Amino acid sequence: MGLQGPKTAEWYRRADAALVNGVSSGFRYWGPDDTFVIQRGDGAHVEDMDGNRYIDYQLGFGPVILGHAHPAVSSAVAEAAASGTTFAMTSAREVEAAELFKQAVTWVDRLRFTNTGTEATMHAIRLARAVTGRELMLKFEGSYHGAHDYVLFSTAGSPAGTMGSRRSPVPYQTSSGIPEAIRSLVRTLPFNDLDAVERLLARDGHRIACVLVEPVMGNFFGLMPHDGYLEGLRRLCDDHGVVLIFDEVKTGFRIALGGAQEWFGVTPDLATFAKSMGNGFPVAAVAGREHVVGAWADGGVMQAGTYSGNGLSAAATAATIRELLSGEPLAAVDRAGKALMEGIRGICAEKGVPTQVLGTPSMFGIFFGDEAPRDFRDAGGHDEELYSKVVMGMISRGVLPCDDAREPWFISAAHGDAEVEQSLTAFDEALGEALG
Ligand SMILES: Cc1ncc(COP(=O)(O)O)c(C=O)c1O
């Protein structure tokens, strides 16, 4: 295909000589001719090494909620950098960031910062195991919770037909290098099937420490939970003494200021946050009710991190949450997202392409198929080839969603009317071209 101009291609050659496949995260690799090398981002745009500018719907896989290089965040970080950033003590910036976090996510009693979503889900699972004294965990097919061993089962990269039957699913291991023993501690089920959870908990509830769920499937088209599903998970976890963990790494500070808990009105025991809370700076959190996070205070449950709560991340978090608390950024995200979702639905209807636009305005996916999927097992109903052609057509017109349809389009407060209009025009033309 060749998405690289001459300078980008040269930079990619340099990248590949030093970084394996030219990337620092496997998901960024699009192949030797299509992997981008970026020189800058501003607002809703990124610019490659040839100076080609794109309207960015990846936003670093979700975090850049205010837009790239947001002035309030950049200046807070610059100021923090000038006063030392990493101490063997708690810093004032860290305290302010945690207080602002609690102002935004009101159900949380206390939290601890980590650096990545991976670290956050790892600690959340350990906490749940520690407070329950149980070893098993349940996650859902098609969900991604980071790159550590316990969660790399039946993620969105699992090929069709590898997960057993719906009634008796088999966890599909999505990476080599994970000890066989780990698999025996993980249970996987299709999303949106409360009966399946009920059956599992009736049988094994006394051995299950936690149910770990992405309330909206942020790694599978932004698929929403059916009405009553999250409420049902809450009830079943209460009945069986299981810790309910919301993985809000993508939904937190994005679908609403208070994340999925605010949007759906269902409160977990514990939740993991990252991405939009720091507008792209490396920060995450494990946050929850005192009966769970209090286990850290009681002692004997390990949580630590040299860079956790560091000055740069704390400053970025405080500045981002201060902006979000005004309500304006998420209102802008909502406006742009709604216009895009409606525009895409209209264009597809006009061209006679059966399409489901799933998710919320801040984070939505385009499923080219007759019926909305209920869970990850319905992925085969999506026309991947058509989507791929449309994305390539859009990229050539300066609009950059992820080439993988499962990864939602992410909207920032910097996506205004002009970006929406250019994106819809590009979508319309690219779809027309793809249909031939
Ligand atoms: C829902 C969810 N949880 C956890 C993670 C892992 O976060 P990180 O990449 O910061 O380790 C991701 C990453 O995309 C995610 O989407």
PDBQT file of the ligand as one rigid body, heavy atoms in Angstrom, charges set to zero:
ROOT
HETATM    1  C1  LIG A 501      -9.545  -1.208  28.535  1.00  0.00    +0.000 C 
HETATM    2  C2  LIG A 501      -8.050  -1.200  28.621  1.00  0.00    +0.000 A 
HETATM    3  N1  LIG A 501      -7.446  -1.593  29.753  1.00  0.00    +0.000 NA
HETATM    4  C3  LIG A 501      -6.105  -1.588  29.897  1.00  0.00    +0.000 A 
HETATM    5  C4  LIG A 501      -5.307  -1.154  28.869  1.00  0.00    +0.000 A 
HETATM    6  C5  LIG A 501      -3.814  -1.156  29.028  1.00  0.00    +0.000 C 
HETATM    7  O1  LIG A 501      -3.368   0.148  29.179  1.00  0.00    +0.000 OA
HETATM    8  P1  LIG A 501      -1.824   0.518  28.867  1.00  0.00    +0.000 P 
HETATM    9  O2  LIG A 501      -1.661   0.412  27.394  1.00  0.00    +0.000 OA
HETATM   10  O3  LIG A 501      -1.685   1.910  29.422  1.00  0.00    +0.000 OA
HETATM   11  O4  LIG A 501      -0.987  -0.451  29.608  1.00  0.00    +0.000 OA
HETATM   12  C6  LIG A 501      -5.883  -0.727  27.666  1.00  0.00    +0.000 A 
HETATM   13  C7  LIG A 501      -5.054  -0.245  26.549  1.00  0.00    +0.000 C 
HETATM   14  O5  LIG A 501      -5.510   0.088  25.491  1.00  0.00    +0.000 OA
HETATM   15  C8  LIG A 501      -7.295  -0.760  27.545  1.00  0.00    +0.000 A 
HETATM   16  O6  LIG A 501      -7.899  -0.388  26.401  1.00  0.00    +0.000 OA
ENDROOT
TORSDOF 0
